[in-house]
Amino acid sequence: MVLTETTANLNHADFCPAIDRVIETFESLEETQRFKPDLLITIGHSIVSKKIKALLRPGIEDVQPFHRTTWHVGKEQFYLDTLQSLTHHIPAFANDFFEQFIEYIAPNSNSNYAEIWQNRNSETEKYHHEYLKTCEWSDLKAFERVLDILPQGTNLQMGNSSAIRYVLLFPQRKDVLYNSNRGVAGIDGCTSTAIGAAIVNNRPTTVITGDISFFYDSNAFWNSRLPENLRVILINNGGGNIFRIIPGPDTTNQLEDYFETHHNLQSKHIANLFDLNYYQANSEETLAEALKLFYEKQENGRPAILEIVTPRFENDKVLKRYFEFLKERIHG
């Protein structure tokens, strides 16, 4: 079974790119164990999903001593034991390795391991769309509309934290190239990277970024070579909303000031400062109208910013209800 993330830019009908969507439906330890492999082969670098890391790392519920075999395939000299179970490093290019490895896979295996992943992935995708049909205005709803209308052949630059995690919940488009600054997993330079990407290629380039990342890197626009093919989508939920989603910060009295860093800023004045076209949306209806203008050719030949304002106190609740809905539908 092949598990991927959008940053790998690998597409196949039998692959599972929405890993978190599947894992969130696990209901028992016994069920969780069925989704764990006996042999794990990793290629590439950083993994975004914390849930897949937790699933594949040795845990107290696993039989001890831990016997799973884990291989990492790659020519890189330095590599990380991200899943804390590495047994072998195979210094080969992935294509060369799998061309030879596939000859040793029994075609008539009695294992249904791939099937259980594929079936669960298909089920969660169906219920994903079902939930979104009636989903209220939120980050999740905004991402649905934005990802659906991206121009053909878009180079999508995903911001860190909640931005990339929302993207990973949606079906992967074959015509879109997905990129992100996930190597260091910080908010530094997300917009700057997108500007550089837009300059060196002719593809329509869209960066989806959170508000903290956007304001932190606002000097990225202080550049005499800003390309017209750049579009910036700013999800403004009043702070680092990721800290309302992940467990921990909400149990302290420091959430708003030191984790979320709540603000009431908008990007209109930054757009004016750097002579950028500016659009704003604060509902599903206004977003639909703004997206039409946003992706049209701009008369002044300058990039455009679309600021999408979402409800600060509702986004985490909508996402939690989304995962609860998937689990309820799976287990009836």
Secondary structure, 3 states (H helix, E strand, C coil): CCECCHHHCCCCCCCECCHHHHHCCCCCHHHHHHCCCCEEEEECCCCCCHHHHHHHCCCCCCCCCCCCEEEEECCCCCCCCCCCCCCEEECCCHHHHHHHHHHHCCCCCCCCHHHHHHHHHHHHHHHHHHHHHCCCCCHHHHHHHHHHHCCCCCEEEECCCHHHHHHCCCCCCCCCEEEECCCCCCCCCHHHHHHHHHHHCCCCEEEEEEHHHHHHCHHHHCCCCCCCCEEEEEEECCCCCHHHHCCCHHHCCCHHHHHHCCCCCCCHHHHHHCCCEEEEECCHHHHHHHHHHHCCCCCCCCCEEEEEECCCCCHHHHHHHHHHHHHHHHHC
